[in-house]
Amino acid sequence: MSGRLRRMWRRGRWLVLGLVLLLVVPPLFGALALRVSYAGDVREDARTRSKDAIWLGHAWVDGRKKDADLAAFAARIKGTGIRDLYVHTGPLEHDGTLPAARYPRAKWLIEAVHRTMPGIRVQAWLGDVLVTEGTGGLRLDKAESRAAVVTSARQILNVGFDGVHFDLEPLLSDDTDYLSLLDDLRELTRVRRAQLSIAAHQIDPLPGAHSVNGALSGREKWWSQEFFGQVARRVDQIAVMSYDTWMPLESLYGGYVAQQTSLALEVTPESTDLLMGLPFFHEDDLGHHENAETVEAAVRGVRLGLGRTDPGRERFGVALYVDFAAEEGDWAAYRAGWH
């Protein structure tokens, strides 16, 4: 081998080693950290505070669900910590408006829940796709669109809902237009003595992860912890969508949920309900592995994070996603692990 070829081979060897260190070592250390996060004893007092919630499908307001369905549901949640129902009442139009024809049986549901399930609150779950990574959707940078969303919230509260729950995706970290919308919505809900809650993205597992992921993929999966705190201070409830995590193993997923719980607790004020999402659905794709993202692992992760970070926190719970995809095992794991 000539001297030139030898030098090229050495440079290539170091390049390969550098790529290995860059692409393989950090994930290995990350996996180890998550596995360690999932280990240890769970505090006995890290259990339900009776401030849990569940996302419910559109069938509850469009006429498909009847009295018998509601009676069965009431029996299902009796004795659990579920206090809030996020009932899909949208979606919003891309201009922020909400056609009343989308929820013809809303009054029936609200009145029946209040009559048969005292203490349970019914919130309208509204959402839309944002113009973030595509061409079609709701534009939060337009003042008229934000004003229309507030009008839709007022419209839904006039129906009798106890609150409004927003899920707007994909929402980039540090979106000041979103913060402005929340400020306007909070003015409305305070006057109406109604709940304002939102479904939140996960928090950067590493500082700046949302920026790095955005630069590499053109998408942002996470919010910065600072932005999460800014959002949490503007609402009554914040429910973390702590699923679709890409985690391939149950132990890694549980450790990830423990980490997310701790990160969220650190920046959520005592005056805001913090809820961690539980995966009551079953899919297998790149973002969600049902053998890894189990209710058992999520509940254990939530309890570990709560016990390590803020065991005395009262305004805390879990949120079950979603009623129409849940199986008996999901309900059993929720009751056994969290109660």
PLY file of the C-alpha trace (Angstrom):
ply
format ascii 1.0
element vertex 339
property float x
property float y
property float z
element edge 338
property int vertex1
property int vertex2
end_header
0.00 0.00 0.00
1.39 3.40 -0.95
1.82 6.19 1.57
-1.04 8.10 -0.03
-3.41 5.15 0.15
-2.36 4.47 3.73
-3.16 8.04 4.72
-6.54 7.87 2.94
-7.34 4.58 4.69
-6.48 6.08 8.07
-8.64 9.14 7.42
-11.50 6.90 6.29
-11.11 4.75 9.41
-11.33 7.79 11.67
-14.34 9.07 9.70
-16.15 5.77 10.21
-15.26 5.78 13.90
-16.53 9.34 14.19
-19.82 8.40 12.57
-20.18 5.44 14.93
-19.53 7.67 17.93
-22.02 10.23 16.63
-24.83 7.87 15.59
-24.50 4.90 17.92
-23.01 5.99 21.24
-25.49 8.78 22.14
-28.55 6.54 21.56
-26.91 3.81 23.64
-26.30 6.20 26.52
-29.82 7.56 26.10
-31.30 4.07 26.23
-29.25 3.28 29.33
-30.47 6.48 31.00
-34.09 5.63 30.26
-33.66 2.09 31.53
-32.18 3.46 34.77
-35.07 5.94 34.99
-37.51 3.02 34.87
-35.76 1.20 37.72
-36.28 1.66 41.43
-39.15 1.51 43.86
-42.47 3.25 43.30
-43.79 5.36 46.16
-46.97 3.96 47.64
-48.56 7.42 47.81
-47.88 8.14 44.11
-51.42 7.23 43.09
-54.57 8.86 41.75
-55.64 12.24 43.07
-59.07 11.78 41.44
-58.21 14.35 38.79
-57.93 12.05 35.78
-59.47 12.57 32.33
-60.40 10.59 29.24
-60.63 11.57 25.60
-63.98 10.48 24.08
-64.80 10.07 20.40
-67.24 12.08 18.29
-69.96 9.44 18.55
-70.99 10.94 21.90
-72.24 14.17 20.30
-73.32 13.20 16.78
-76.21 10.90 17.69
-74.59 7.46 17.58
-74.42 7.06 21.37
-77.63 6.50 23.36
-78.76 6.30 26.98
-77.66 2.67 27.27
-74.15 3.58 26.10
-73.92 6.32 28.69
-75.10 4.00 31.46
-72.44 1.46 30.49
-69.79 4.16 30.43
-70.86 5.45 33.86
-70.46 1.93 35.24
-67.08 1.66 33.54
-65.58 4.74 35.21
-67.27 4.35 38.59
-64.65 4.14 41.32
-61.87 5.52 39.12
-60.24 8.92 39.39
-61.82 10.23 36.19
-63.21 13.73 36.64
-63.03 15.26 33.14
-64.40 14.07 29.81
-62.75 15.56 26.72
-65.48 14.96 24.14
-64.54 15.38 20.48
-66.85 18.16 19.28
-64.89 19.56 16.33
-62.89 19.66 14.25
-62.65 23.36 13.69
-62.76 24.68 10.18
-59.44 25.97 8.87
-60.67 29.52 9.45
-61.31 28.79 13.15
-65.10 28.51 12.95
-67.16 25.57 14.20
-70.38 24.50 12.45
-73.13 23.75 14.99
-74.20 20.76 12.88
-71.13 18.88 14.14
-72.54 18.35 17.65
-76.35 17.87 17.47
-76.49 15.71 20.65
-74.15 17.78 22.82
-76.90 19.08 25.10
-78.19 15.54 25.66
-74.73 14.37 26.69
-74.00 17.28 29.00
-77.35 17.11 30.77
-77.22 13.31 31.09
-73.69 13.32 32.51
-74.53 16.04 35.02
-77.65 14.15 36.06
-76.22 10.64 36.32
-72.55 11.29 37.13
-72.33 14.10 39.69
-68.96 15.81 39.81
-67.94 14.79 36.28
-67.13 17.72 33.98
-67.78 17.65 30.23
-65.32 19.59 28.10
-65.53 20.12 24.35
-62.46 18.72 22.60
-61.69 21.00 19.65
-58.76 20.76 17.28
-57.44 21.24 13.80
-54.33 20.72 11.71
-52.08 23.77 11.79
-50.31 25.24 8.78
-46.91 24.22 10.09
-45.47 21.50 7.90
-47.97 21.62 5.02
-50.14 23.95 2.98
-53.62 23.39 4.41
-54.85 24.10 7.90
-55.48 26.72 10.57
-53.17 29.73 10.59
-52.51 31.00 14.10
-50.44 33.88 12.72
-53.67 35.47 11.46
-55.48 37.58 14.05
-58.85 36.88 12.42
-58.29 33.12 12.72
-57.43 33.40 16.42
-60.51 35.58 16.96
-62.65 32.96 15.23
-61.30 30.24 17.54
-62.28 32.33 20.57
-65.74 32.81 19.08
-66.00 29.04 18.60
-65.06 28.53 22.25
-67.77 30.99 23.31
-70.22 29.19 21.06
-69.45 25.85 22.65
-69.67 27.18 26.20
-73.12 28.57 25.35
-74.20 24.98 24.69
-73.43 24.15 28.31
-69.99 22.54 28.25
-67.97 22.90 31.45
-64.85 23.80 29.53
-62.99 23.64 26.26
-60.03 21.40 25.46
-57.80 22.28 22.51
-55.57 19.94 20.51
-53.86 21.90 17.73
-51.11 20.04 15.88
-48.34 20.12 14.87
-47.50 23.05 17.10
-43.92 24.27 17.02
-42.11 25.18 20.20
-41.96 28.90 21.04
-45.04 29.77 18.95
-45.99 33.21 20.28
-49.21 33.26 18.27
-50.36 30.19 20.22
-49.55 31.91 23.51
-51.55 34.93 22.34
-54.51 32.67 21.53
-54.35 31.09 24.99
-54.34 34.53 26.61
-57.50 35.46 24.70
-59.18 32.15 25.52
-58.30 32.51 29.20
-60.07 35.86 29.36
-63.21 34.18 28.04
-63.10 31.09 30.26
-62.39 33.10 33.41
-65.46 35.25 32.83
-67.53 32.13 32.15
-65.95 30.20 35.06
-65.14 27.42 32.64
-62.11 25.17 32.25
-59.41 25.85 29.67
-57.29 22.81 28.90
-54.94 21.75 26.13
-53.24 18.65 24.79
-49.49 19.29 24.89
-46.54 17.99 22.93
-43.78 16.16 24.77
-40.84 18.06 26.26
-37.30 17.98 24.88
-35.69 14.84 26.32
-32.40 16.68 25.81
-32.04 20.50 25.74
-32.56 21.78 22.21
-33.77 18.43 20.85
-36.71 20.09 19.10
-34.36 22.38 17.18
-32.00 19.58 16.17
-34.87 17.33 15.11
-36.40 20.20 13.15
-33.13 20.88 11.33
-32.64 17.21 10.42
-36.20 16.21 9.55
-38.03 19.46 8.90
-40.37 18.64 11.79
-40.44 19.37 15.48
-41.70 16.62 17.78
-40.98 18.26 21.13
-41.45 21.55 22.93
-38.72 23.18 24.95
-39.28 22.88 28.69
-39.44 26.67 28.91
-42.23 26.87 26.33
-44.13 24.06 28.06
-44.04 26.12 31.25
-45.26 29.22 29.41
-48.22 27.26 28.11
-48.94 25.61 31.48
-49.16 29.00 33.19
-51.92 30.08 30.80
-54.34 27.16 31.23
-56.26 25.30 33.91
-55.20 21.86 32.66
-52.39 20.59 30.48
-52.44 16.99 29.27
-49.19 15.63 27.86
-49.55 13.35 24.84
-46.98 10.95 26.29
-47.30 8.27 23.62
-46.13 7.83 20.01
-42.61 8.01 21.40
-40.77 5.67 18.97
-39.63 3.59 21.96
-39.14 -0.10 21.00
-39.09 -1.61 24.50
-41.46 -1.37 27.45
-38.66 -0.47 29.86
-37.46 2.36 27.61
-40.99 3.70 27.18
-41.64 3.60 30.92
-38.36 5.38 31.59
-39.23 7.99 28.97
-42.61 8.63 30.62
-40.90 8.94 34.01
-38.55 11.52 32.52
-41.39 13.41 30.80
-43.38 13.45 34.05
-40.45 14.96 35.94
-39.74 17.56 33.25
-43.39 18.61 33.17
-43.71 18.78 36.95
-40.68 21.06 37.17
-42.33 23.84 35.15
-46.08 23.36 35.71
-47.40 25.74 38.40
-49.29 24.36 41.37
-52.40 26.16 40.13
-52.56 24.08 36.92
-53.70 20.46 36.61
-50.95 18.38 35.00
-52.13 15.16 33.35
-49.91 12.53 31.71
-51.41 10.64 28.77
-51.92 6.87 28.86
-52.01 4.91 25.56
-55.50 3.37 25.46
-55.06 2.42 21.80
-53.26 -0.27 19.83
-51.20 0.42 16.72
-47.87 -0.72 15.36
-45.90 1.74 13.28
-42.65 3.68 13.45
-43.86 6.04 16.16
-45.87 3.60 18.29
-45.09 0.01 19.25
-48.00 -1.42 21.20
-45.86 -4.05 22.92
-43.67 -1.25 24.27
-46.16 1.57 24.86
-48.35 -0.22 27.38
-50.60 1.21 30.05
-48.63 -0.71 32.68
-45.34 0.89 31.64
-46.88 4.36 31.36
-48.49 4.18 34.82
-45.28 2.96 36.44
-43.35 5.73 34.68
-45.85 8.35 35.83
-45.65 7.12 39.42
-41.85 7.08 39.36
-41.66 10.61 37.97
-44.24 11.92 40.43
-42.59 10.25 43.43
-39.12 11.53 42.53
-40.02 15.06 41.58
-43.10 16.31 43.45
-44.80 13.58 45.51
-47.01 16.09 47.30
-48.51 17.52 44.08
-52.29 17.37 44.33
-53.30 18.84 40.97
-52.00 15.87 39.03
-53.47 12.94 37.15
-53.49 10.82 34.01
-55.47 11.18 30.79
-56.70 8.10 28.89
-56.47 8.19 25.08
-58.96 7.10 23.73
-62.30 5.45 24.68
-63.21 3.85 21.33
-59.83 2.08 20.95
-59.46 0.86 24.54
-59.40 -2.83 25.43
-60.30 -4.52 28.70
-56.64 -4.95 29.55
-56.08 -1.19 29.34
-58.84 -0.47 31.84
-57.61 -3.24 34.15
-54.03 -1.91 34.06
-55.21 1.64 34.79
-57.22 0.52 37.80
-54.57 -1.86 39.15
-51.61 0.45 38.70
-52.98 3.89 39.51
-55.56 3.25 42.23
0 1
1 2
2 3
3 4
4 5
5 6
6 7
7 8
8 9
9 10
10 11
11 12
12 13
13 14
14 15
15 16
16 17
17 18
18 19
19 20
20 21
21 22
22 23
23 24
24 25
25 26
26 27
27 28
28 29
29 30
30 31
31 32
32 33
33 34
34 35
35 36
36 37
37 38
38 39
39 40
40 41
41 42
42 43
43 44
44 45
45 46
46 47
47 48
48 49
49 50
50 51
51 52
52 53
53 54
54 55
55 56
56 57
57 58
58 59
59 60
60 61
61 62
62 63
63 64
64 65
65 66
66 67
67 68
68 69
69 70
70 71
71 72
72 73
73 74
74 75
75 76
76 77
77 78
78 79
79 80
80 81
81 82
82 83
83 84
84 85
85 86
86 87
87 88
88 89
89 90
90 91
91 92
92 93
93 94
94 95
95 96
96 97
97 98
98 99
99 100
100 101
101 102
102 103
103 104
104 105
105 106
106 107
107 108
108 109
109 110
110 111
111 112
112 113
113 114
114 115
115 116
116 117
117 118
118 119
119 120
120 121
121 122
122 123
123 124
124 125
125 126
126 127
127 128
128 129
129 130
130 131
131 132
132 133
133 134
134 135
135 136
136 137
137 138
138 139
139 140
140 141
141 142
142 143
143 144
144 145
145 146
146 147
147 148
148 149
149 150
150 151
151 152
152 153
153 154
154 155
155 156
156 157
157 158
158 159
159 160
160 161
161 162
162 163
163 164
164 165
165 166
166 167
167 168
168 169
169 170
170 171
171 172
172 173
173 174
174 175
175 176
176 177
177 178
178 179
179 180
180 181
181 182
182 183
183 184
184 185
185 186
186 187
187 188
188 189
189 190
190 191
191 192
192 193
193 194
194 195
195 196
196 197
197 198
198 199
199 200
200 201
201 202
202 203
203 204
204 205
205 206
206 207
207 208
208 209
209 210
210 211
211 212
212 213
213 214
214 215
215 216
216 217
217 218
218 219
219 220
220 221
221 222
222 223
223 224
224 225
225 226
226 227
227 228
228 229
229 230
230 231
231 232
232 233
233 234
234 235
235 236
236 237
237 238
238 239
239 240
240 241
241 242
242 243
243 244
244 245
245 246
246 247
247 248
248 249
249 250
250 251
251 252
252 253
253 254
254 255
255 256
256 257
257 258
258 259
259 260
260 261
261 262
262 263
263 264
264 265
265 266
266 267
267 268
268 269
269 270
270 271
271 272
272 273
273 274
274 275
275 276
276 277
277 278
278 279
279 280
280 281
281 282
282 283
283 284
284 285
285 286
286 287
287 288
288 289
289 290
290 291
291 292
292 293
293 294
294 295
295 296
296 297
297 298
298 299
299 300
300 301
301 302
302 303
303 304
304 305
305 306
306 307
307 308
308 309
309 310
310 311
311 312
312 313
313 314
314 315
315 316
316 317
317 318
318 319
319 320
320 321
321 322
322 323
323 324
324 325
325 326
326 327
327 328
328 329
329 330
330 331
331 332
332 333
333 334
334 335
335 336
336 337
337 338
